[in-house]
C-alpha cells in the first residue's frame, strides 16, 4: 500500500496520521502473521521507535478496531490486522471485526488469521440460554506451509 492509502485508513478510523502509526500500520498490513511488540520493534529497528509509543500505538489500533490482539499460550500478546477488518470498516466508528479464526503453527508458533463463516457459531442461541459472551475466538492448531 502506498502512503496515501495508509493515511486514508488512519483517517477512516479517526486517527491522527503520524509517522509511527504509518510505519506500524504498513508493517501489520504486510504481515501474514500476528506479531509481538518485540517483533514489531525489530522489524522497524531503523525507525528507532520508543517502546511506550509503540505500545500506545498498538493499543490505540486495538481500541478503535483497526487491529486485534491474540494471546499466545505463554500469555503474551500478538497484534494483527486482518485485512477484511479494514476493508469492511463501516465508516460509522463502530468497532467491527470480521469473523476469523487463528491458526497456530505447532512448529514455528506463528499465528495466522483465516476467514470463517459467521453462521458456523450460533452465539445468539448461547445468549438465549443465559450465557453472556463478551468475545470469542476460534483457534486452529497444525503446521503452516513453511514448516510442512
C-alpha positions, -999 to 999 in steps of 0.1 A, spaced: 0 0 0 12 35 -7 14 63 19 -18 79 8 -38 47 12 -23 42 47 -32 77 56 -67 72 44 -71 41 66 -60 60 97 -84 89 89 -113 64 84 -106 52 119 -105 88 132 -68 85 140 -43 113 136 -17 105 109 18 101 125 50 86 112 48 58 138 12 49 130 20 48 93 50 25 99 32 1 122 1 0 100 21 -7 69 41 -35 87 9 -52 102 -9 -50 69 20 -66 50 25 -93 76 5 -125 73 12 -133 109 3 -118 143 34 -100 157 46 -94 192 58 -60 204 94 -71 202 89 -85 166 75 -52 155 103 -33 172 129 -55 155 112 -51 121 111 -13 124 145 -10 140 156 16 115 129 39 129 142 37 164 107 35 179 102 43 215 87 12 233 60 32 251 50 50 219 47 16 201 26 2 230 3 32 228 0 29 190 -8 -8 192 -34 -3 220 -50 26 200 -53 4 169 -70 -23 191 -93 3 208 -106 17 175 -110 -18 159 -82 -14 134 -61 -42 149 -68 -71 173 -48 -88 200 -42 -126 201 -29 -143 233 -3 -169 229 -1 -200 251 25 -181 271 1 -153 277 20 -128 255 0 -105 232 4 -106 195 -11 -79 172 -26 -84 138 -47 -65 113 -70 -88 94 -73 -72 60 -111 -78 58 -115 -58 91 -100 -27 73 -120 -34 41 -153 -38 59 -150 -8 82 -184 9 81 -172 45 85 -196 49 114 -170 45 140 -184 12 153 -160 -15 164 -161 -41 136 -141 -72 133 -147 -98 105 -152 -133 118 -120 -152 116 -101 -180 132 -64 -180 143 -42 -208 130 -12 -216 153 17 -234 137 29 -260 162 64 -260 146 72 -222 144 45 -208 168 34 -182 142 -3 -172 142 -22 -166 110 -57 -152 106 -83 -171 84 -118 -162 74 -147 -182 88 -184 -182 81 -202 -164 109 -231 -189 106 -208 -216 120 -212 -202 155 -246 -198 170 -238 -171 196 -274 -160 198 -285 -194 210 -259 -194 237 -271 -159 248 -307 -171 248 -296 -199 272 -282 -174 296 -245 -172 285 -231 -137 284 -205 -137 256 -180 -108 256 -157 -121 230 -150 -153 212 -121 -169 194 -116 -199 173 -81 -215 173 -67 -240 149 -35 -259 155 -13 -276 129 16 -269 107 19 -239 84 31 -243 47 66 -230 55 72 -256 82 54 -285 65 
